[in-house]
Amino acid sequence: MSKDTLTITDNSTGKEVEYPLLKGTLGNPTVDVRALKNDLGYFTFDPGFVSTASCKSAITYIDGEQGILLYRGYPIEELAENCSFLEVAYLLIHGELPNEQELNHFKFEIDDRAVLHESLRVFFDGFHYDAHPMAMMVGVVGSLSAFYHSDLDVTDPDNRYICATRMIAKIPAIAAACYRHSIGAPFVYPRVDLDYCENFLNMMFSRPEKRFLEQARAIDETAVKALNLLFILHADHEQNASTSTVRLAGSTGANPYACIAAGIAALWGPAHGGANEAVLSMLKEIGTVERIPEYIAKAKDKDDPFRLMGFGHRVYKNFDPRATIIRQTCHDVLRKSCQPDPLFDLAMALEEYALQDDYFIEKKLYPNVDFYSGIIYKALGIPVDMFTVMFAIARTAGWVAHWLEMTADTGNVIGRPRQLYVGPPQREFMPLHRR
């Protein structure tokens, strides 16, 4: 009997069936149970797919026990320290880091596809001024297929690549337009002389009478560095809810803009992309530094509904490696912030208190990336309702990389999860007059 198999025994019949163990480059082996229904007449039951591998992927690897995150094999720490966001986006799509010529060409492609179609820009006028930015994002991104329908042949590799780079290029402009619409400010067009993060900040905050970013790049380098870092850290995170949604939608052959819009909708959930917003809500509830011990006690009480947001992670059972990277940048941004905020002092005091508390140390409930990202965005002047939009800008690079990977896979099949039916058995129908 091969060692690379797992034998399942049906105790009710004594029948044994052997299934292959699939071994990836890293991580736990995976049992290939695709033939389980035909062999034994059973399905597997795995709510949340916590033990199910839904696909093969070569993009991102996470070891939650060791606190390891790799993009295409590169540790996130090295990429965050040495790369721009566009370098990382290129890596996720192409599988290799670009050389200088490749990066310049990639930036040219992004710059060339960054401007929004004027009719698409007018599309924003259909939204009420106080519409949630994520609602606008879902609608506008989903509508892109109506404006750029000439490149929608998903069987054509060139079409797929154009769509992927177009999404990365346009998502900051769409995001900034959502914000500008909400405050009644005129839209700002992207500039080819700026890098990706500078461009976004300029489109967000420029005013007709005073440009946010002058030709001399009079911008706080700490802000640009922090934004670049956050975008890299949020670019991909394996088969999370929104990425799995993009893949599931893509498995039907849907156009890429519809797939990314589906991913944005999934990201909108407070349990996913809204976690950093929840951190600020929690801090406002705590209110003052003096009340931290009270709320720490509430967090330890299983019968108390209060939860300490921004601590711990479903995947990481150690310190979130992204939080380790962003922590110092968070402190740098707060030191240079021109808008002192008691909330920042409260956040730093809470971090210090929790890191020294035996309960949190024992449970390994360390601050995660959401704890720091919300604080940084607030310090940069990003409105709270734009936090999830910021997440979507970064994650678009990962989404399109996964969409490209799955559409290029000749073995890809439409997603069709099974269920454990618990409704009534077949029963007799009663006509209306007998009910």
Legacy VTK file of the C-alpha trace (Angstrom):
# vtk DataFile Version 3.0
C-alpha trace
ASCII
DATASET POLYDATA
POINTS 435 float
0.000 0.000 0.000
1.341 3.433 -0.952
2.404 5.729 1.878
0.943 8.720 0.019
-2.646 7.629 0.561
-5.275 7.693 3.271
-7.654 4.775 3.801
-11.247 5.465 4.817
-13.278 2.608 6.286
-17.077 2.569 6.260
-17.745 0.879 9.592
-21.342 0.077 8.605
-20.262 -2.079 5.665
-16.575 -2.735 6.288
-15.730 -1.300 2.868
-12.314 0.355 2.654
-11.360 2.930 0.069
-7.931 4.425 -0.468
-7.569 8.089 -1.403
-4.435 9.903 -2.586
-2.664 12.446 -0.420
-1.758 15.556 -2.395
1.393 17.289 -1.177
2.098 20.916 -1.935
5.394 22.760 -1.692
4.579 23.763 1.893
1.789 23.043 4.342
-0.315 20.070 5.353
-1.020 17.245 2.864
-4.537 17.287 1.436
-6.767 14.265 0.984
-8.258 14.080 -2.514
-11.853 13.053 -1.737
-13.404 13.939 -5.090
-14.435 10.302 -5.614
-15.900 9.893 -2.118
-19.548 10.106 -3.213
-19.078 7.563 -5.987
-17.012 5.227 -3.800
-18.975 5.336 -0.547
-22.044 7.476 -1.218
-21.013 10.194 1.250
-20.238 13.911 1.222
-17.911 15.674 3.664
-19.380 18.193 6.129
-17.115 21.200 6.705
-18.957 24.442 7.593
-16.860 27.452 6.694
-14.547 25.183 4.669
-12.054 25.331 7.537
-10.528 21.967 6.590
-11.220 21.981 2.863
-8.810 22.978 0.104
-10.997 24.379 -2.676
-8.229 24.787 -5.241
-4.549 24.543 -6.048
-2.718 27.862 -5.934
0.864 29.036 -6.255
0.261 32.602 -5.081
0.219 32.866 -1.274
1.140 30.603 1.618
0.235 31.064 5.287
1.553 29.112 8.275
-0.673 30.314 11.071
1.167 28.389 13.776
4.523 29.969 12.950
3.231 33.361 11.871
4.544 33.038 8.308
3.113 34.777 5.231
4.705 34.286 1.804
3.823 35.913 -1.522
5.072 33.616 -4.308
7.614 32.252 -1.828
8.929 35.615 -0.634
8.501 36.467 3.080
6.129 39.387 3.564
8.706 41.071 5.794
11.254 41.344 2.961
8.701 42.539 0.422
7.296 45.156 2.798
10.749 46.512 3.584
12.136 46.610 0.054
9.319 46.833 -2.516
6.713 49.216 -3.834
3.112 48.086 -4.075
3.327 47.856 -7.869
6.331 45.516 -7.564
4.261 43.274 -5.316
1.257 43.457 -7.649
3.532 42.426 -10.534
4.872 39.562 -8.419
1.392 38.287 -7.568
0.323 38.340 -11.219
3.498 37.114 -12.939
5.024 34.933 -10.244
8.393 36.716 -10.261
9.644 40.088 -9.090
10.181 42.501 -11.983
13.495 43.896 -13.124
13.715 47.647 -13.685
12.589 47.463 -17.311
9.661 45.179 -16.513
8.561 47.397 -13.640
8.696 50.523 -15.811
6.597 48.816 -18.467
4.115 47.601 -15.838
3.813 51.141 -14.438
3.228 52.414 -17.974
0.394 49.908 -18.412
-1.146 50.909 -15.081
-0.844 54.633 -15.831
-2.278 54.134 -19.324
-5.390 52.389 -17.956
-5.928 54.514 -14.848
-8.220 57.214 -16.284
-11.947 56.601 -15.958
-14.192 56.769 -19.005
-16.038 60.097 -18.856
-19.394 58.319 -19.071
-18.328 56.147 -16.142
-17.406 59.256 -14.188
-20.941 60.577 -14.741
-22.224 57.242 -13.409
-21.441 58.508 -9.908
-24.125 61.180 -10.228
-26.726 58.435 -9.888
-25.691 57.818 -6.288
-27.036 59.886 -3.406
-24.387 62.037 -1.780
-24.464 60.004 1.444
-24.335 56.568 -0.212
-21.834 54.268 1.472
-18.570 54.204 -0.522
-18.628 50.401 -0.626
-22.095 50.493 -2.204
-20.706 52.761 -4.910
-17.661 50.519 -5.329
-19.783 47.414 -5.920
-21.958 49.226 -8.459
-19.229 51.057 -10.358
-16.819 48.136 -10.561
-19.613 45.835 -11.694
-20.493 48.318 -14.431
-16.988 48.303 -15.956
-17.944 45.454 -18.275
-20.447 47.817 -19.928
-17.680 50.321 -20.682
-14.831 47.948 -21.574
-16.620 45.042 -23.208
-14.177 44.622 -26.112
-11.673 42.717 -23.968
-13.985 40.279 -22.184
-13.009 37.014 -23.847
-11.857 35.131 -20.746
-10.404 32.375 -22.940
-7.909 34.864 -24.422
-4.780 35.334 -22.242
-4.200 38.835 -23.639
-7.771 39.875 -22.814
-7.408 38.462 -19.317
-4.215 40.409 -18.689
-5.693 43.669 -19.974
-8.671 43.239 -17.639
-6.417 42.458 -14.685
-4.162 45.485 -15.130
-7.169 47.694 -15.868
-8.672 46.734 -12.514
-5.477 47.498 -10.596
-5.173 50.794 -12.475
-8.729 52.034 -12.059
-9.576 50.906 -8.539
-7.767 53.854 -6.822
-9.498 56.342 -9.145
-12.884 54.723 -8.463
-12.218 54.715 -4.719
-11.159 58.369 -4.695
-14.196 59.270 -6.814
-16.467 57.599 -4.240
-14.998 59.824 -1.539
-15.088 63.000 -3.654
-18.717 62.354 -4.545
-19.642 61.947 -0.876
-18.231 65.379 0.010
-19.395 67.134 -3.171
-15.867 67.798 -4.403
-14.830 67.722 -8.078
-13.095 64.580 -9.281
-9.318 64.605 -9.662
-7.732 62.803 -12.588
-4.757 60.457 -12.101
-1.280 61.738 -12.979
1.396 59.725 -14.768
4.213 61.528 -12.939
3.189 60.109 -9.564
3.617 56.657 -8.135
0.631 54.515 -7.178
0.192 55.659 -3.573
1.012 59.308 -4.259
-1.539 59.275 -7.049
-4.246 57.953 -4.779
-3.572 60.533 -2.065
-3.587 63.303 -4.680
-6.919 62.108 -6.135
-8.379 61.926 -2.623
-7.307 65.241 -1.143
-6.435 67.755 -3.873
-8.505 70.928 -4.065
-8.930 73.153 -7.123
-7.403 76.105 -5.306
-4.632 74.134 -3.619
-3.130 70.957 -4.982
-2.445 68.314 -2.383
0.711 67.307 -4.199
2.879 69.863 -5.986
5.349 69.043 -8.724
8.102 68.986 -6.111
6.234 66.133 -4.380
5.564 68.205 -1.265
3.967 65.333 0.542
4.629 63.657 3.847
6.863 60.728 2.957
5.713 58.951 6.120
2.146 58.963 4.791
3.209 57.526 1.424
5.362 54.887 3.107
2.529 53.882 5.434
0.022 53.603 2.575
2.450 51.609 0.433
3.091 49.279 3.370
-0.595 48.759 4.128
-1.356 48.034 0.472
1.419 45.414 0.370
0.258 43.764 3.593
-3.353 43.619 2.371
-2.587 42.596 -1.222
-3.409 38.927 -0.709
-4.165 36.478 2.070
-4.734 33.063 0.531
-8.305 31.679 0.191
-10.134 34.145 2.411
-13.855 34.855 2.024
-13.580 37.548 -0.649
-10.894 35.769 -2.682
-12.894 32.558 -2.571
-15.913 34.560 -3.728
-13.948 35.917 -6.694
-12.859 32.386 -7.588
-16.378 30.976 -7.189
-17.848 33.683 -9.412
-15.001 33.228 -11.886
-15.606 29.494 -12.069
-18.884 30.220 -13.866
-17.094 32.109 -16.635
-18.417 35.475 -15.430
-16.541 38.540 -16.638
-13.706 39.694 -14.360
-15.373 42.961 -13.366
-18.408 41.068 -12.078
-16.064 38.728 -10.196
-14.183 41.605 -8.540
-17.481 43.325 -7.689
-18.537 40.083 -5.978
-15.268 40.104 -4.040
-15.871 43.706 -2.956
-19.354 42.751 -1.746
-17.892 39.897 0.331
-15.187 42.183 1.704
-17.852 44.640 2.847
-18.889 42.325 5.700
-17.799 43.502 9.167
-16.291 40.079 9.900
-13.929 40.509 6.924
-12.970 43.932 5.570
-14.721 45.937 8.247
-12.572 44.723 11.122
-10.387 47.850 11.318
-13.498 50.030 11.487
-14.691 47.871 14.381
-11.411 48.623 16.196
-12.149 52.350 16.204
-15.719 51.716 17.367
-14.315 49.658 20.236
-11.859 52.397 21.188
-14.668 54.944 21.247
-16.647 52.632 23.527
-13.711 52.284 25.938
-13.380 56.059 25.893
-10.428 56.758 28.199
-7.140 55.178 29.240
-8.440 54.842 32.802
-11.173 52.451 31.648
-8.813 50.016 29.932
-8.547 47.600 32.920
-12.355 47.507 33.119
-12.703 46.551 29.463
-9.821 44.093 29.586
-11.730 42.316 32.363
-14.886 42.347 30.250
-12.946 40.829 27.340
-11.794 37.970 29.576
-15.345 37.286 30.809
-16.926 34.674 28.518
-20.400 35.789 29.607
-19.790 39.414 28.649
-20.715 40.353 25.056
-17.799 42.800 24.768
-15.021 41.668 22.454
-11.564 43.145 22.118
-11.416 43.929 18.407
-8.107 43.897 16.547
-6.524 41.201 18.716
-5.888 37.629 17.617
-6.653 36.126 14.205
-8.577 33.121 12.918
-5.578 31.886 10.924
-2.595 33.104 12.937
-2.049 31.310 16.236
1.060 33.404 16.773
1.734 37.099 16.204
0.249 38.277 12.893
3.430 38.932 10.833
1.722 41.864 9.136
1.086 43.478 12.516
4.756 43.147 13.431
5.681 45.021 10.249
3.093 47.782 10.505
3.461 48.475 14.234
6.499 50.751 13.912
4.994 52.572 10.942
1.858 53.163 12.987
3.921 54.771 15.725
5.828 56.857 13.144
2.584 58.135 11.605
1.132 59.038 14.990
4.291 60.911 15.973
4.068 63.031 12.832
0.308 63.485 12.906
-0.672 67.136 12.894
-4.032 66.273 14.449
-3.533 65.027 18.026
-6.335 62.630 18.913
-7.043 61.086 22.334
-8.105 57.947 20.465
-4.517 57.408 19.343
-3.204 57.668 22.892
-5.907 55.233 23.997
-4.967 52.746 21.275
-1.295 52.811 22.195
-2.107 52.418 25.896
-4.398 49.476 25.134
-1.692 47.849 23.019
0.868 48.225 25.815
-1.546 46.915 28.464
-2.560 43.839 26.468
1.007 42.944 25.495
1.936 42.770 29.194
-1.165 40.913 30.368
-0.562 37.223 31.162
-3.985 36.204 29.842
-3.364 37.692 26.410
0.197 36.378 26.317
-0.984 32.855 27.188
-3.800 32.953 24.610
-1.472 34.593 22.047
-4.005 37.368 21.525
-1.626 39.869 20.005
-2.675 42.983 18.061
-3.335 42.099 14.434
-3.008 44.166 11.264
-6.567 45.498 11.635
-5.704 47.056 14.989
-2.985 49.207 13.450
-4.426 49.834 9.979
-7.538 51.604 11.231
-5.445 53.865 13.451
-3.113 54.712 10.556
-5.957 55.438 8.128
-7.575 57.763 10.654
-4.273 59.563 11.197
-3.918 60.005 7.420
-7.318 61.666 7.248
-9.103 58.721 5.625
-12.787 58.708 6.723
-13.926 55.648 8.639
-16.453 54.617 5.977
-13.564 54.501 3.474
-11.528 51.979 5.496
-12.956 48.928 3.714
-12.513 50.706 0.388
-8.804 51.031 1.189
-8.725 47.297 1.822
-10.393 46.718 -1.566
-7.774 48.812 -3.400
-4.970 46.661 -2.027
-6.763 43.327 -2.292
-7.630 43.893 -5.970
-4.060 42.868 -6.831
-4.599 39.531 -5.108
-8.073 39.065 -6.529
-6.962 39.518 -10.133
-3.942 37.257 -9.556
-6.240 34.473 -8.338
-8.711 35.118 -11.163
-5.894 34.878 -13.714
-4.585 31.689 -12.103
-7.957 29.937 -12.066
-9.000 30.955 -15.592
-5.677 29.684 -16.952
-6.214 26.324 -15.207
-7.590 23.887 -17.787
-8.840 21.654 -14.970
-11.018 24.381 -13.468
-14.641 23.358 -12.860
-17.627 25.396 -11.746
-17.902 25.665 -7.971
-20.776 23.588 -6.568
-20.610 22.961 -2.785
-22.834 20.245 -1.340
-25.037 20.457 1.736
-26.380 18.461 4.658
-30.121 18.717 4.132
-32.085 19.040 7.403
-35.500 20.052 6.042
-38.658 17.913 5.943
-38.608 14.652 3.970
-40.720 14.267 0.850
-44.360 14.749 1.782
-47.810 14.774 0.222
-48.990 18.012 -1.342
-52.316 19.364 -0.068
-54.498 21.519 -2.366
-55.424 24.943 -1.056
-58.993 24.001 -0.056
-57.724 21.124 2.155
-55.050 23.081 4.077
LINES 1 436
435 0 1 2 3 4 5 6 7 8 9 10 11 12 13 14 15 16 17 18 19 20 21 22 23 24 25 26 27 28 29 30 31 32 33 34 35 36 37 38 39 40 41 42 43 44 45 46 47 48 49 50 51 52 53 54 55 56 57 58 59 60 61 62 63 64 65 66 67 68 69 70 71 72 73 74 75 76 77 78 79 80 81 82 83 84 85 86 87 88 89 90 91 92 93 94 95 96 97 98 99 100 101 102 103 104 105 106 107 108 109 110 111 112 113 114 115 116 117 118 119 120 121 122 123 124 125 126 127 128 129 130 131 132 133 134 135 136 137 138 139 140 141 142 143 144 145 146 147 148 149 150 151 152 153 154 155 156 157 158 159 160 161 162 163 164 165 166 167 168 169 170 171 172 173 174 175 176 177 178 179 180 181 182 183 184 185 186 187 188 189 190 191 192 193 194 195 196 197 198 199 200 201 202 203 204 205 206 207 208 209 210 211 212 213 214 215 216 217 218 219 220 221 222 223 224 225 226 227 228 229 230 231 232 233 234 235 236 237 238 239 240 241 242 243 244 245 246 247 248 249 250 251 252 253 254 255 256 257 258 259 260 261 262 263 264 265 266 267 268 269 270 271 272 273 274 275 276 277 278 279 280 281 282 283 284 285 286 287 288 289 290 291 292 293 294 295 296 297 298 299 300 301 302 303 304 305 306 307 308 309 310 311 312 313 314 315 316 317 318 319 320 321 322 323 324 325 326 327 328 329 330 331 332 333 334 335 336 337 338 339 340 341 342 343 344 345 346 347 348 349 350 351 352 353 354 355 356 357 358 359 360 361 362 363 364 365 366 367 368 369 370 371 372 373 374 375 376 377 378 379 380 381 382 383 384 385 386 387 388 389 390 391 392 393 394 395 396 397 398 399 400 401 402 403 404 405 406 407 408 409 410 411 412 413 414 415 416 417 418 419 420 421 422 423 424 425 426 427 428 429 430 431 432 433 434
